Amino acid sequence: AYCDGKVFQADISALEDYRTKLMDARTVAFISLVWAENVRAYSSRSFNRPIWHGLLSNIQMQRAILTAQICLYLAVLLPFFS
């Protein structure tokens, strides 16, 4: 719904109110990227142990993920950063 299923820039530019739709699509992509990187950080901690083994044992990892989430929400929700 963000770009009405259009993929190419020429097609997106032809949409009515394309600037707002493109901005919304970029915001969704940014949020997805940050969340995916946070999940990847947890899932790639060990090659031979499952993800739930010692999930919250690394305090520095918890701080990094929390900081990434706070920065994400600041960047998305505060008009100064958008």
Contact map, one row per residue, 1 for C-alpha under 8 A:
1111100000000000000000000000000000000000000000000000000000000000000000000000000000
1111100000000000000011011000000000000000000000000000000000000000000000000000000000
1111111000010010010011001000000000000000000000000000000000000000000000000000000000
1111110000000000000000000000000000000000000000000000000000000000000000000000000000
1111111000000000000000000000000000000000000000000000000000000000000000000000000000
0011111100110000000000000000000000000000000000000000000000000000000000000000000000
0010111110110000000000000000000000000000000000000000000000000000000000000000000000
0000011111110000000000000000000000000000000000000000000000000000000000000000000000
0000001111111000000000000000000000000000000000000000000000000000000000000000000000
0000000111111100000000000000000000000000000000000000000000000000000000000000000000
0000011111111110000000000000000000000000000000000000000000000000000000000000000000
0010011111111110010001000000000000000000000000000000000000000000000000000000000000
0000000011111110011000000000000000000000000000000000000000000000000000000000000000
0000000001111111010000000000000000000000000000000000000000000000000000000000000000
0010000000111111110000000000000000000000000000000000000000000000000000000000000000
0000000000000111110000000000000000000000000000000000000000000000000000000000000000
0000000000000011111110000000000000000000000000000000000000000000000000000000000000
0010000000011111111111000000000000000000000000000000000000000000000000000000000000
0000000000001000111111100000000000000000000000000000000000000000000000000000000000
0000000000000000111111110000000000000000000000000000000000000000000000000000000000
0110000000000000111111111000000000000000000000000000000000000000000000000000000000
0110000000010000011111111100000000000000000000000000000000000000000000000000000000
0000000000000000001111111110000000000000000000000000000000000000000000000000000000
0100000000000000000111111111000000000000000000000000000000000000000000000000000000
0110000000000000000011111111100000000000000000000000000000000000000000000000000000
0000000000000000000001111111110000000000000000000000000000000000000000000000000000
0000000000000000000000111111111000000000000000000000000000000000000000000001000000
0000000000000000000000011111111100000000000000000000000000000000000000000000000000
0000000000000000000000001111111110000000000000000000000000000000000000000000000000
0000000000000000000000000111111111000000000000000000000000000000000000000000000000
0000000000000000000000000011111111100000000000000000000000000000000000010000000000
0000000000000000000000000001111111110000000000000000000000000000000000000000000000
0000000000000000000000000000111111111000000000000000000000000000000000000000000000
0000000000000000000000000000011111111100000000000000000000000000000110010000000000
0000000000000000000000000000001111111110000000000000000000000000000000000000000000
0000000000000000000000000000000111111111000000000000000000000000000000000000000000
0000000000000000000000000000000011111111100000000000000000000000000000000000000000
0000000000000000000000000000000001111111110000000000000000000000100100000000000000
0000000000000000000000000000000000111111111000000000000000000000000000000000000000
0000000000000000000000000000000000011111111100000000000000000000000000000000000000
0000000000000000000000000000000000001111111110000000000000000000000000000000000000
0000000000000000000000000000000000000111111110000010001000000000000000000000000000
0000000000000000000000000000000000000011111111000010000000000000000000000000000000
0000000000000000000000000000000000000001111111100000000000000000000000000000000000
0000000000000000000000000000000000000000111111100010000000000000000000000000000000
0000000000000000000000000000000000000000001111111110000000000000000000000000000000
0000000000000000000000000000000000000000000111111000000000000000000000000000000000
0000000000000000000000000000000000000000000001111100000000000000000000000000000000
0000000000000000000000000000000000000000000001111110100000000000000000000000000000
0000000000000000000000000000000000000000000001011111100000000000000000000000000000
0000000000000000000000000000000000000000011011001111111000000000000000000000000000
0000000000000000000000000000000000000000000000000111111000000000000000000000000000
0000000000000000000000000000000000000000000000001111111000000000000000000000000000
0000000000000000000000000000000000000000000000000011111111000000000000000000000000
0000000000000000000000000000000000000000010000000011111111000000000000000000000000
0000000000000000000000000000000000000000000000000000011111100100000000000000000000
0000000000000000000000000000000000000000000000000000011111100000000000000000000000
0000000000000000000000000000000000000000000000000000011111111100000000000000000000
0000000000000000000000000000000000000000000000000000000111111110000000000000000000
0000000000000000000000000000000000000000000000000000000001111111000000000000000000
0000000000000000000000000000000000000000000000000000000001111111100000000000000000
0000000000000000000000000000000000000000000000000000000101111111110000000000000000
0000000000000000000000000000000000000000000000000000000000111111111000000000000000
0000000000000000000000000000000000000000000000000000000000011111111100000000000000
0000000000000000000000000000000000000100000000000000000000001111111110000000000000
0000000000000000000000000000000000000000000000000000000000000111111111000000000000
0000000000000000000000000000000000000000000000000000000000000011111111100000000000
0000000000000000000000000000000001000100000000000000000000000001111111110000000000
0000000000000000000000000000000001000000000000000000000000000000111111111000000000
0000000000000000000000000000000000000000000000000000000000000000011111111100000000
0000000000000000000000000000000000000000000000000000000000000000001111111110000000
0000000000000000000000000000001001000000000000000000000000000000000111111111000000
0000000000000000000000000000000000000000000000000000000000000000000011111111110000
0000000000000000000000000000000000000000000000000000000000000000000001111111110010
0000000000000000000000000000000000000000000000000000000000000000000000111111110011
0000000000000000000000000010000000000000000000000000000000000000000000011111111011
0000000000000000000000000000000000000000000000000000000000000000000000001111111001
0000000000000000000000000000000000000000000000000000000000000000000000001111111111
0000000000000000000000000000000000000000000000000000000000000000000000000001111111
0000000000000000000000000000000000000000000000000000000000000000000000000000011111
0000000000000000000000000000000000000000000000000000000000000000000000000111011111
0000000000000000000000000000000000000000000000000000000000000000000000000011111111
